[in-house]
Amino acid sequence: MSSIYHEDGQTCASKSLQIGEVLLLCYPSPSPPTPIPSPAPVPKNSTLPKTVIVGYTGGIERYDTSKCTSDLITLAQNGVNVFIWSFVTMQKSSSNTPQFSTAFNNGFNFDCLTNLKAQLARAKLDVVHLVSVGGWGNRHPTTAFSADQWAEYFLQWNMDKGFDGLDWDVEGANDLTSPDNLLSIDLLNLMGRLSILLHAQGRLVTMAPPESYLDPLNGNFDTKLTFEYPEWAAQNNSFSYHGKNGYAYLLAKYAKDQNGRNTFDLIMPQIYESYSHANFQLNILNFTASSYIQSYVKLLAKGWTVDFSPVGDTKIDTPQLVKVDPSQLAIGLANAWSQNDKALFVPPEQAGEAFQLMDGSNNQIRGYMYWSCFYEGHELNAPPYSKSPLYFAKSLNRYLNVTDMQQ
């Protein structure tokens, strides 16, 4: 049973799921956002592949154009079919207008992007390119401009770049006093409304929350990003920068666009977040990665009830069921930079096994994301690799069969 009603500036559809469970889907009212006229054609890749291996470029942009292009074309040949260029921040320019600023190492090598897209086209490799907002320690987007202003800016900025959409990776910082350890309600609303506007323009929208920012083991919500996990605190491994379902707010309020489609094309929880639940389950309780991933997907798909009442004016009926359809899921993994202690390392073979075991079931995920392309082929000092080079995408692709690999 479902109904449509208006409340507090929101148009909401409520749908009864089970006794005592109501899924509430909202978008800004009195009518959905008016589409902004696009100054450029919608990019060719307005949909995602059926199965994905997502690689964050994460540092490879510091290379010169030749090496950057060569490394990324090899990754595409070995299975990566979604590149997320990382990162930009959303700030004011010197003239007090919206501006994207590059925020990782030396910023983007746009010559690499141009050359890469040309080579991919010649090789007939269909690869999606997204640009990511955020990153650990980077400034949070300013809310001085509206979602409409940011959408108009993105479309103009993107005219000569041709990104297929936007990725959200807004995180905290290594400073308990930093203002960027707060996901304010204004910021979350900006992210949600901008996502709906860009989706209406045919752009892809994705998110990559750290595990604690979208946590099916926690029914609480908070905008602060300075919490600890009790199981790790008991092990004297304290990490004080966990969240409490900050990104669940986006799914509770902005899960669907005005056409009833999923606003977020991919949801990529980072189970490699420092001292994560996943890390505890695998390395302290000795669960296998394959069994844990399957259980984790079931938890996200079943949904969990989140109480949004303690914090601010969320304008969300609470408590509310939050859930993630497996078709939206690409589980976030770490490659050779992780050493299996603070940040969880899952061998690609075990991740691939979990994917194959879920194949054809109601819990079939879309694929995997990993951080990052920069570390592809680096040595990993963790079993079973013993300081051997790790080619993460290539190993995953043997199970996901995204593309025929180069020999």
PEQUI-V607261 format. One record per residue. N is the residue number from 1. OMEGA is omega in radians with two decimals (* if undefined). D_LAST is the distance of its C-alpha to the last C-alpha in Angstrom with 1 decimal. Layout:
N OMEGA D_LAST
N OMEGA D_LAST
//
This chain:
1 3.13 53.9
2 3.10 53.2
3 3.11 55.4
4 3.10 55.1
5 -3.14 57.3
6 3.13 57.7
7 3.05 58.4
8 3.09 58.3
9 -3.13 56.6
10 2.93 53.9
11 -2.99 53.3
12 3.00 52.3
13 3.10 51.3
14 -3.10 52.1
15 3.11 50.7
16 -3.13 52.0
17 3.07 49.3
18 3.13 51.2
19 3.11 54.7
20 3.14 54.9
21 3.12 51.5
22 3.07 51.4
23 -3.08 48.3
24 -3.13 49.5
25 -3.05 47.5
26 2.95 48.9
27 -3.05 48.4
28 3.10 50.8
29 0.30 53.9
30 3.09 56.2
31 3.10 53.3
32 -3.11 49.5
33 3.09 48.5
34 -3.13 49.1
35 3.11 45.8
36 3.11 45.6
37 -3.09 45.1
38 3.11 41.7
39 -3.13 41.6
40 3.11 38.2
41 3.03 36.3
42 -3.13 34.5
43 -3.09 30.8
44 -3.11 28.6
45 3.11 26.9
46 3.04 30.1
47 -3.14 28.5
48 3.01 25.7
49 3.14 22.8
50 3.10 23.8
51 -3.04 21.4
52 2.79 20.6
53 -3.03 18.7
54 3.10 21.0
55 2.97 20.5
56 -3.11 23.5
57 2.92 22.9
58 3.06 25.6
59 -3.10 26.0
60 -3.14 23.0
61 -3.14 25.6
62 -3.14 27.3
63 3.02 24.6
64 -2.99 25.3
65 -3.08 24.0
66 -3.10 21.2
67 3.10 19.7
68 -3.13 20.4
69 -3.11 18.8
70 -3.11 15.6
71 -3.10 15.3
72 3.11 16.1
73 3.08 13.9
74 3.10 10.8
75 3.10 12.6
76 3.10 13.2
77 -3.10 9.6
78 2.98 9.3
79 -3.12 12.5
80 3.13 15.6
81 2.96 17.8
82 3.01 21.0
83 3.04 21.6
84 -3.11 25.1
85 -2.94 26.5
86 0.07 28.8
87 2.86 31.8
88 2.96 34.9
89 -3.13 38.4
90 -3.03 41.1
91 3.02 44.2
92 2.99 47.2
93 3.12 47.0
94 3.12 49.8
95 3.07 51.5
96 3.06 51.5
97 3.11 48.9
98 3.14 45.6
99 2.92 42.7
100 3.04 39.1
101 3.10 38.5
102 -2.94 35.2
103 3.07 35.4
104 -3.13 32.4
105 -3.10 32.1
106 3.13 32.6
107 -3.05 32.1
108 2.95 29.6
109 -3.07 28.1
110 3.02 28.7
111 3.07 27.3
112 3.13 23.9
113 -3.13 24.5
114 -3.13 25.5
115 -3.12 22.7
116 -3.12 20.1
117 3.11 21.7
118 -3.13 21.8
119 3.09 18.1
120 3.12 17.3
121 3.13 19.8
122 -3.14 18.4
123 -3.11 14.9
124 3.06 16.9
125 -3.08 15.9
126 -3.05 19.1
127 3.10 19.6
128 3.09 23.0
129 3.08 24.6
130 3.04 27.6
131 -3.02 29.9
132 3.06 31.3
133 3.01 34.9
134 -3.04 35.9
135 -3.11 34.1
136 3.08 35.8
137 3.14 38.8
138 -3.06 38.7
139 3.09 41.8
140 3.10 42.4
141 3.06 42.9
142 3.07 46.5
143 3.11 48.6
144 3.12 50.9
145 -3.11 49.3
146 3.06 49.1
147 3.11 46.1
148 3.13 47.1
149 3.13 47.2
150 3.12 43.8
151 3.12 42.3
152 3.12 43.9
153 -3.12 42.6
154 -3.10 39.0
155 3.09 39.0
156 -3.12 40.5
157 -3.03 38.2
158 -3.04 35.1
159 -3.08 36.1
160 -3.12 34.1
161 3.04 31.2
162 3.01 30.3
163 -3.11 29.4
164 3.13 29.2
165 -2.99 31.5
166 3.09 32.7
167 3.09 31.8
168 3.07 34.5
169 -3.13 33.9
170 -3.04 37.5
171 -3.14 38.2
172 -3.09 40.7
173 -3.10 41.3
174 3.13 42.1
175 -3.07 45.8
176 -3.13 48.2
177 -3.08 50.5
178 3.04 47.9
179 3.12 48.6
180 2.95 44.9
181 3.08 45.3
182 3.00 46.9
183 -3.05 45.5
184 3.09 48.7
185 3.10 49.6
186 3.12 49.9
187 -3.14 46.3
188 3.09 45.0
189 3.07 46.9
190 -3.14 45.5
191 -3.12 41.9
192 -3.10 42.8
193 3.09 44.7
194 3.11 42.2
195 -3.14 39.4
196 3.14 41.6
197 -3.13 42.4
198 3.10 38.8
199 3.11 37.8
200 3.11 40.6
201 3.12 39.0
202 3.11 35.8
203 3.05 33.9
204 3.07 31.8
205 -3.13 33.3
206 3.06 31.7
207 3.12 33.0
208 -3.11 31.6
209 2.88 34.7
210 -3.01 34.8
211 -3.05 35.5
212 3.13 39.3
213 3.10 39.6
214 -2.85 38.8
215 -3.13 40.0
216 3.09 40.8
217 -3.07 42.6
218 3.12 45.1
219 -3.10 47.7
220 3.10 48.9
221 3.00 48.2
222 3.12 48.9
223 3.13 47.9
224 -3.12 47.9
225 -3.03 44.7
226 3.14 46.5
227 3.05 46.6
228 2.95 45.5
229 -3.08 44.2
230 -3.09 46.9
231 3.12 44.7
232 3.08 43.2
233 3.11 46.6
234 3.10 47.9
235 -3.09 45.2
236 3.02 46.3
237 -3.01 43.0
238 3.00 44.4
239 -2.94 42.4
240 -3.05 44.9
241 3.01 42.6
242 3.05 41.9
243 3.04 43.0
244 2.98 44.7
245 3.10 43.1
246 -3.12 43.3
247 3.05 40.5
248 3.08 42.2
249 -3.14 44.8
250 3.14 42.4
251 3.12 41.6
252 -3.01 45.3
253 -3.00 46.5
254 -3.06 43.7
255 -3.08 41.4
256 3.05 42.1
257 -3.04 42.5
258 3.11 45.5
259 3.13 43.8
260 3.11 43.2
261 3.05 39.4
262 3.08 37.6
263 -3.06 38.0
264 -3.05 35.0
265 3.05 31.8
266 3.02 29.9
267 -2.92 31.6
268 -3.12 29.5
269 -3.10 31.7
270 3.13 30.6
271 3.03 31.1
272 3.01 30.3
273 -3.09 33.6
274 3.13 35.5
275 -3.11 37.2
276 2.98 36.3
277 -3.11 37.6
278 3.12 34.1
279 3.13 34.0
280 -3.12 37.4
281 -3.07 36.5
282 -2.98 33.4
283 3.07 34.6
284 -3.11 38.4
285 3.00 38.8
286 2.95 35.7
287 3.04 34.4
288 -3.14 30.8
289 -3.10 28.5
290 -3.13 27.7
291 -3.13 31.4
292 -3.13 32.3
293 3.13 29.9
294 3.12 31.2
295 -3.13 34.8
296 3.11 34.3
297 3.12 33.0
298 3.10 36.1
299 -3.14 38.4
300 -3.10 37.1
301 3.11 37.3
302 3.14 40.8
303 3.12 42.0
304 -3.08 44.5
305 -3.12 47.8
306 3.09 48.2
307 -3.11 51.6
308 -2.99 51.5
309 -2.99 55.3
310 -2.94 55.6
311 2.89 54.1
312 -3.10 55.6
313 -3.05 56.1
314 -3.09 52.9
315 3.07 54.6
316 2.99 52.6
317 -3.00 54.4
318 -0.03 53.8
319 -3.08 52.7
320 3.10 49.8
321 3.07 46.9
322 -3.14 43.5
323 3.14 40.3
324 3.08 36.7
325 -3.14 35.2
326 3.13 31.9
327 3.08 30.4
328 -2.93 30.9
329 2.89 29.4
330 -3.02 26.3
331 -3.08 27.0
332 -3.09 26.6
333 3.09 24.9
334 3.05 24.5
335 -2.84 21.6
336 3.10 21.9
337 -3.10 25.3
338 3.12 27.0
339 2.94 28.5
340 3.06 29.8
341 -3.14 33.4
342 3.12 34.7
343 -3.04 31.6
344 2.95 29.9
345 3.04 26.4
346 3.10 24.8
347 -3.10 21.7
348 3.12 19.0
349 3.13 19.0
350 3.05 22.7
351 3.11 22.5
352 3.10 20.0
353 3.12 22.5
354 3.13 25.3
355 -3.12 23.6
356 3.12 23.1
357 3.10 26.7
358 -3.07 28.0
359 3.11 26.1
360 3.14 28.8
361 3.08 31.6
362 -3.13 33.9
363 3.10 32.2
364 3.13 28.7
365 -3.12 27.5
366 -3.13 25.5
367 -3.11 22.7
368 2.94 22.5
369 2.99 23.1
370 3.02 22.4
371 0.00 23.9
372 3.13 22.3
373 -3.11 19.4
374 -3.05 21.2
375 3.14 20.6
376 -3.14 16.8
377 3.07 15.6
378 3.12 19.3
379 3.10 20.8
380 3.12 22.6
381 3.12 25.7
382 3.11 26.0
383 0.05 25.5
384 -2.93 23.3
385 3.04 21.2
386 3.08 23.8
387 3.07 22.8
388 3.06 19.1
389 -3.12 16.8
390 3.07 16.3
391 -2.93 13.4
392 -3.10 15.7
393 -3.12 14.1
394 3.13 10.8
395 3.09 13.1
396 -3.05 15.4
397 3.09 13.1
398 3.13 12.6
399 -3.08 16.3
400 3.09 17.1
401 3.13 14.5
402 -3.12 15.1
403 3.02 12.2
404 -3.07 9.1
405 3.02 6.3
406 -3.12 3.8
407 * 0.0
//
